[in-house]
Amino acid sequence: MKTIYKILISAAVAATCWSCSKDYLDTYPTSSTSAATIFETTENAKLAVNGIARIMTSQHLSTQGFCGEGTIKYMFGEFPGENYSIPNLTGWSTVLNNEYITRNTSSYTYYPWFYYYMMIGNANEILRNIDAAEGPQAEKDFITAQALTFRAYAYTMLVQLYCYRWADSENGTAVSKLNNGLVLRTEENMDNTDVPLSSSGAVYELIYSDLQRAVDLFTSCGIDRDPDDLWLPNIDVANATWARAALSKQDYATALEKATLAKADYPLMTNDEYQSGFNAPNQEWIFGSFGGSEENLYYYSYFAYVGYDAGSSRVRGNPSCISRELFEEIPATDIRKGMYLDPISEDNYSSSNGELTNDDLIAEYKTKYPSITSAHKLAAYNQLKVGVAGTPGIGYLNHFRSAEMYLIIAESNYFLSNEQAAREAMNELTRDSGRDPQYNCDASGEALLDEIKLYWDIELFLEGFDWFNKKRWNEPLVRHSFDEGGNFNSLMSNDRDVEFGNRWTYVTPLIEIQYNRALQ
C-alpha cells in the first residue's frame, strides 16, 4: 500500500484526481501523465482504484479538518447529533449545532459534496476507460466492480446528506431546486457540466443498479481482494453498501438480505479487540481505510480529532465525551460501560465544562490508560473507546463492520414484522458476542424498536452514525446542559426538531451552482 501511494502521488494520483481550478469538477490530469497512459493496462488501472481509496484518507481543500471519510464521521455524523459532547470547545458551537446546513457558501456545506464527487469522478474515469485497457477480462471486470462499488458508496452518503429523508421524499420523487437533490454524474455524462438535480429515488435507482452490476462482476470474475487490503472493495463491501442504502430507503427486505450476506465471513470482534482502541483491523472489519504510520495524516486525521490519547492540542485540551444520558443507558454488565469515564458524582467535575476536578480520579484513569499524558485534560464521560495507534493521530479507520449489519438485520426484521428474528439478531450482537453476557432481548412492539435504536447508539458511538440515524428515523434530537442534568455546554444544548435546517438536509453548494448552468 505504501508503494502504491507513492506511485499514485508521483502520477498525479493516477491522473484522475479532480483539480481545484476554476472548473472545480475538472478531471484532466495535473501532470503530464495522461488518462490513456494510466488505463493502458489493467495493472496501471489498479493504481486508479487505489487512488480512490487514498482519497478517503487524504486532506482536502487545504483545510486541516477535512480529512476524507474521517471528517464525515465526526463532523457530520457525530458533531450535530445528541450522543457526542465536547463541552469545552465553545468556539465550534456553530459547527456542533449544525448551523451551516442551509448556508450554501459554507465550506461545511461544500465539503461532503466536493469529497464524494471527487470519488465519483475518479470512479467514472475508470468505468469509461477500463474496457480499452490491456489485460485479462477477469481483471477488467474486477476493477469495474470496484469502481461501481466506490461510486455507489459515495452516492449512498450523498443522498443522506443532500436529499430529504425517505419519509419526506414523496416515495423518492420529490426534488427541489438547490435544497433537495443530487447531480447524477456517471461515465456517460461526466463531460457535461450542466446537469440538473435528480430526486433521491433516481439516486437510489443508480445505487442499486451499480451494486447489482458490481455483485454480478465480483461473482463472475473469480477474483477477490487480498485479505489484508481492506481499503479496497470486494463483494462484501458491495453488499454492505447496498444494505446501508436500502435501510436509508426503507427497503427493509433488501437491507435484510444484503446485510446478511455482507457479514457472513466477518465474525464479531472479541472483547479484547473491542477494547483495543478501534484503530486496527480485526476479524469484524469489512471495509476501512489504511492507517499505518508510513502514510498518515498527522494532525488532520479522524483520530487526531477524537482519539482520547491523540497528541493534538485539540484533544489534549478538549476531550470527546459520550452524552451523560447515553452513558447511563448502558447496563453495568456491558463491557462498553467501562469505555467511558464514570465521574461517580457531580462533585468530581466542573459544572460549566465537565472537566474533572478530583485529583484521585484523574490519577486513577491516567494510570489505567498510560497513553493519556499529563498534558491531557479529562472530563466526565470522557470517551475511552477510540484511541490512536501512534502519535499524533495514527490509526486505521473502519467504514463497515459486522455490528452495523446485525443492527440493520434487527431493524429490518422489526419493520418486516419478524420480531423474533429481530430479537435473535440483538442477542447475537450483544449477549452471544460477550459484550454483555447478561443481556437478553425480550421486548416487543414499540419497545423493541426503541431497544434497537438504543443499541445503534451504544454499539456504534463515535463511528459516524448518530446524526444519520436520527434523520432517517425522523426523530428530533435533545441535548441537556449541565444545569439540566446533562453534559453539554449551554452553547451546545440546543434541541433540533425534524424540520430544522431544511429538514436536516444540506443545500446545494454555491460553487456547484456557479459551475453548473442547469442550476442557475
BATORTOR-623717 format. One line per 2 residues: their letters; for each residue x, y, z of C-alpha. Coordinates in pm, whole numbers. Each point is the difference from the previous one (the first is absolute). Last residue first. Layout:
residues N
a> X Y Z; ...;
END
This chain:
residues 520
ql> -2885 2873 -1235; -9 -371 77;
ar> 33 -123 -359; 287 248 -34;
ny> 224 -221 216; 321 169 113;
qi> -155 290 193; -265 -228 149;
ei> 264 -256 97; 204 275 173;
lp> -312 115 181; -34 -333 179;
tv> -335 -179 -37; -177 14 335;
yt> 70 -245 280; -310 -181 124;
wr> -101 -29 366; -360 84 -93;
ng> 110 326 -165; 192 96 313;
fe> -237 -110 273; -323 -171 -106;
vd> 65 -315 206; 48 198 321;
rd> 343 94 129; 79 64 366;
ns> 280 242 91; 231 -91 287;
ml> 311 111 -187; 46 351 143;
sn> -109 -128 342; 291 -242 -3;
fn> -130 -353 -28; 34 -247 286;
gg> -357 -67 110; -186 71 324;
ed> -177 315 -116; 264 232 147;
fs> 265 -206 -177; -183 58 -327;
hr> -236 -252 -153; -7 -90 -367;
vl> -309 -122 -183; -19 -124 -356;
pe> -318 -18 -199; -95 -325 -171;
nw> -70 -73 -366; 158 -344 37;
rk> 229 69 -296; 100 340 138;
kn> 72 -147 342; 199 -278 -162;
fw> 213 233 -212; 69 225 299;
df> 117 -290 219; 183 -219 -252;
ge> 359 125 -25; 207 -255 189;
lf> 5 199 326; -262 -227 160;
le> -68 -308 -211; -99 -257 260;
id> -175 227 248; -189 217 -248;
wy> -114 -284 -227; -74 -179 326;
lk> -248 266 103; -173 -11 -337;
ie> -50 -376 28; -138 46 349;
dl> -246 266 -115; -113 -230 -280;
la> -59 -278 252; -195 232 229;
eg> -224 98 -293; -115 -359 -36;
sa> 186 -267 190; 280 -25 253;
dc> 169 -327 95; 361 87 -77;
ny> 226 -168 250; 319 156 130;
qp> 185 -162 288; 300 -102 -213;
dr> 51 364 -105; 265 51 -268;
gs> 47 -376 1; -85 -41 -368;
dr> -295 -221 93; -156 269 217;
tl> 44 317 -208; -6 -70 -373;
en> -148 -349 9; -270 114 242;
ma> -97 292 -222; -15 -223 -307;
er> -221 -247 186; -232 280 112;
aa> -44 115 -361; -70 -357 -110;
qe> -268 -22 268; -148 331 -113;
ns> -45 -97 -364; -260 268 -77;
lf> 198 123 -306; 68 323 189;
yn> 155 -197 285; 192 -224 -237;
se> 155 304 -162; 104 147 336;
ai> 160 -324 116; 174 -70 -331;
il> 128 358 -22; 127 -35 357;
ym> 177 -324 -87; 151 165 -310;
ea> 131 290 207; 165 -250 234;
sr> 162 -172 -298; 232 288 -81;
fh> -4 266 -266; 197 325 -25;
nl> 288 -63 242; 297 235 23;
yg> 354 -129 49; 190 209 252;
ig> 255 274 54; -94 325 172;
pt> 303 172 158; 131 -241 82;
ga> -41 -374 -42; -276 -260 -1;
vg> -242 265 123; -301 -48 222;
vk> -372 -45 -49; -199 -151 288;
lq> 122 208 293; -266 272 -33;
ny> 7 251 285; -327 -31 194;
aa> 114 270 243; 305 170 -141;
lk> 372 -61 -15; 265 251 -104;
ha> 303 -135 -179; 337 161 67;
st> 89 -256 269; -23 -264 -267;
is> -272 -250 -90; 195 -292 -146;
py> 11 -148 351; -374 -79 2;
kt> -63 -165 339; 256 226 167;
ky> -147 307 -167; -344 -118 107;
ea> 90 -39 367; 205 320 14;
il> -293 205 -129; -232 -169 250;
dd> 238 80 286; 38 359 -117;
nt> -376 66 -2; -59 305 -218;
le> -95 -169 -325; -98 241 -278;
gn> -373 -3 -75; -4 349 -153;
ss> -222 215 222; -97 -234 285;
sy> 362 -91 55; 63 -358 104;
nd> 23 -223 307; -294 139 198;
es> -234 -124 -272; 76 -348 132;
ip> 131 -330 -135; 194 173 -281;
dl> -26 -314 -215; 252 34 -279;
ym> -114 -192 -305; 104 -338 -136;
gk> -113 -178 315; -365 15 -98;
ri> 90 -174 -327; 84 -315 193;
dt> -372 -36 80; -92 -123 350;
ap> -64 356 124; -263 43 -269;
ie> 48 293 -241; -288 248 37;
ef> 201 219 240; 264 57 -265;
le> -267 99 -252; -143 266 233;
rs> 342 132 101; 90 61 -361;
ic> 322 -168 -109; 304 222 24;
sp> 280 133 -218; 285 171 185;
ng> 80 364 -73; 342 110 123;
rv> 211 -302 -85; -233 -90 -286;
rs> 35 325 -196; 362 37 103;
sg> 69 -313 -202; 188 -295 148;
ad> -300 -228 -9; -79 -191 320;
yg> -381 13 -4; -12 -19 -378;
vy> -250 259 -127; 172 259 -219;
af> 342 -156 -52; -179 -332 -55;
ys> -203 137 -291; 322 123 -159;
yy> 132 348 -76; 259 22 279;
yl> 216 -274 -155; -173 -121 -315;
ne> 179 -332 -20; 177 -206 -263;
es> 296 -189 147; -154 -4 349;
gg> -276 -231 -118; -358 109 -52;
fs> -145 -161 -310; -373 62 -28;
gf> -283 -238 83; -228 -274 -124;
iw> -136 -326 142; 156 18 346;
eq> -118 -270 240; 314 -216 -9;
np> 225 286 106; 138 318 -150;
an> 182 251 221; -105 332 156;
fg> -313 -91 195; 188 56 326;
sq> 66 -346 144; -320 -54 199;
ye> -199 -163 -279; 294 -221 -88;
dn> 18 -128 356; -376 -50 2;
tm> 23 -209 -315; -101 132 -339;
lp> -317 -114 -171; 60 -257 -271;
yd> 60 129 -355; -67 -261 -268;
ak> -381 23 -6; -23 370 82;
al> -74 125 -352; -245 -275 -94;
ta> -227 61 299; 23 375 -55;
ke> -103 -46 -364; -313 -203 71;
la> -120 210 293; 54 329 -184;
ta> -181 -138 -304; -304 -99 205;
yd> 14 327 194; -21 241 -290;
qk> -30 298 234; 217 202 -241;
sl> 259 58 275; -12 -372 74;
aa> 48 -78 -369; 307 224 -20;
ra> 160 -159 306; -69 -353 -126;
wt> 128 84 -349; 323 138 141;
an> 42 -318 203; -70 -211 -309;
av> 259 186 -206; 251 -19 284;
di> -56 -375 16; 47 -36 -376;
np> 339 170 16; 104 359 54;
lw> 359 104 81; 101 152 337;
ld> -13 -347 159; 312 -100 -190;
dp> 125 -263 245; -216 -281 -139;
dr> 125 78 -354; -303 101 -202;
di> -208 -264 -171; 3 -134 -355;
gc> -231 -259 -159; -124 244 -262;
st> -360 -125 11; -85 79 361;
fl> 172 339 21; -161 83 -335;
dv> -353 -88 114; 48 179 332;
ar> 124 311 -180; -288 -3 -248;
ql> -250 -28 282; 187 269 190;
ds> -2 248 -286; -369 -60 -71;
yi> -95 37 367; 196 324 33;
le> -141 133 -329; -358 -67 112;
yv> 81 148 340; 101 325 -170;
ag> -314 4 -214; -214 -43 311;
ss> 196 273 177; -109 241 -270;
sl> 234 131 -269; 157 346 -19;
pv> 75 135 -345; 319 -66 -199;
dt> 198 276 -169; 369 -88 2;
nd> -29 -277 -257; 324 -195 -26;
mn> -115 -241 273; -316 -90 -190;
ee> 56 -367 -84; 260 -79 265;
tr> -257 105 259; -98 325 169;
lv> -339 14 166; -27 349 149;
lg> -175 -40 332; -327 109 155;
nn> -168 210 266; 105 362 63;
lk> 116 161 -325; -306 -67 -212;
sv> -232 -231 182; -41 -369 -77;
at> -276 -225 126; -48 -335 -177;
gn> 159 -237 250; -319 -125 158;
es> -120 353 66; 346 80 138;
da> -93 90 358; 9 -354 144;
wr> 307 -71 -214; 200 269 179;
yc> 37 307 -219; 300 9 -230;
yl> 343 160 43; 149 -194 291;
qv> -157 -345 -22; 19 4 -379;
lm> 368 93 16; 94 -298 216;
ty> -162 -255 -227; 132 188 -305;
ay> 357 -45 123; -53 -368 79;
ar> -156 -62 -342; 298 160 -172;
ft> 248 -204 204; -195 -315 -77;
la> -11 75 -373; 375 61 -1;
qa> 62 -332 175; -225 -187 -241;
ti> 178 153 -299; 337 -100 147;
fd> -122 -358 42; -143 -9 -353;
ke> 320 133 -151; 198 -257 197;
aq> -223 -282 -126; 38 129 -355;
pg> 375 -54 23; 217 298 -89;
ea> 40 289 -239; -227 291 82;
ad> -275 103 -243; -283 -122 224;
in> 141 194 296; -41 349 -142;
rl> -351 125 75; -45 -200 318;
ie> 336 113 135; -69 364 -77;
na> -344 -33 161; 155 -139 318;
ng> 233 299 18; -288 240 -48;
im> -208 -180 264; 277 21 258;
my> 45 371 -71; -379 30 12;
yy> 17 -140 352; 257 252 120;
fw> -137 313 -164; -358 -65 110;
py> 110 -101 350; 206 323 29;
yt> -248 252 -139; -240 36 292;
ys> 288 19 245; 184 236 -236;
st> -292 237 39; -130 194 -300;
nr> -322 -200 -31; -102 81 356;
ti> -292 -231 84; 196 -257 204;
ye> 237 254 152; -169 10 342;
nn> 71 -364 70; 10 62 378;
lv> 343 -161 25; 118 217 -287;
ts> -140 321 151; 133 -101 343;
wg> 356 -35 -123; 142 276 220;
tl> -175 -162 296; 234 -298 -4;
np> -1 -79 374; -323 -197 -8;
is> 100 -256 -262; -315 -205 -4;
yn> -107 -287 -221; -331 -184 40;
eg> -239 270 -124; 109 40 -361;
pf> 152 299 -181; 362 -92 86;
eg> -41 -376 -53; -86 -81 -362;
fm> 97 322 -178; 318 110 177;
yk> 103 -334 151; -79 -252 -269;
it> 2 222 -307; 337 137 104;
ge> 141 -351 28; -112 -75 -353;
gc> 248 243 -151; 210 227 220;
fg> -163 342 0; 103 136 341;
qt> 333 146 -108; -131 181 -306;
sl> 194 12 -325; -325 -92 -177;
hq> 62 -366 81; 224 -206 228;
st> 13 -365 -91; -154 -319 139;
mi> -290 -71 -233; 192 145 -294;
ra> 255 -279 49; -263 -266 -62;
ig> -88 184 -320; 364 -8 -103;
nv> 18 -372 72; -255 -45 -277;
al> 214 219 -225; 302 -213 84;
ka> -190 -310 -112; -31 169 -338;
ne> 375 -24 -48; -8 -377 39;
tt> -309 -13 -221; 203 154 -278;
ef> -5 322 -203; -242 157 246;
it> 258 221 168; 164 85 -329;
aa> -325 98 -172; -97 204 305;
st> 309 208 -61; 312 54 211;
ss> 132 347 -75; -122 126 333;
tp> -323 146 140; -210 -247 -192;
yt> -337 111 -140; -302 -70 218;
dl> -128 355 41; -281 11 258;
yd> 116 331 147; 16 173 -332;
ks> 178 302 149; 273 -243 100;
cs> -22 -231 301; 116 -311 -184;
wc> -175 -332 -21; 209 -309 52;
ta> 15 -218 -310; 362 16 -103;
av> 83 -305 210; 39 216 307;
aa> 203 259 -187; 240 -270 -119;
si> 253 66 278; -281 -18 256;
li> -129 -325 -138; 341 -162 -3;
ky> 58 106 359; -338 -137 106;
it> 66 -331 -170; 330 -37 182;
km> -164 56 337; -283 -240 -83;
END
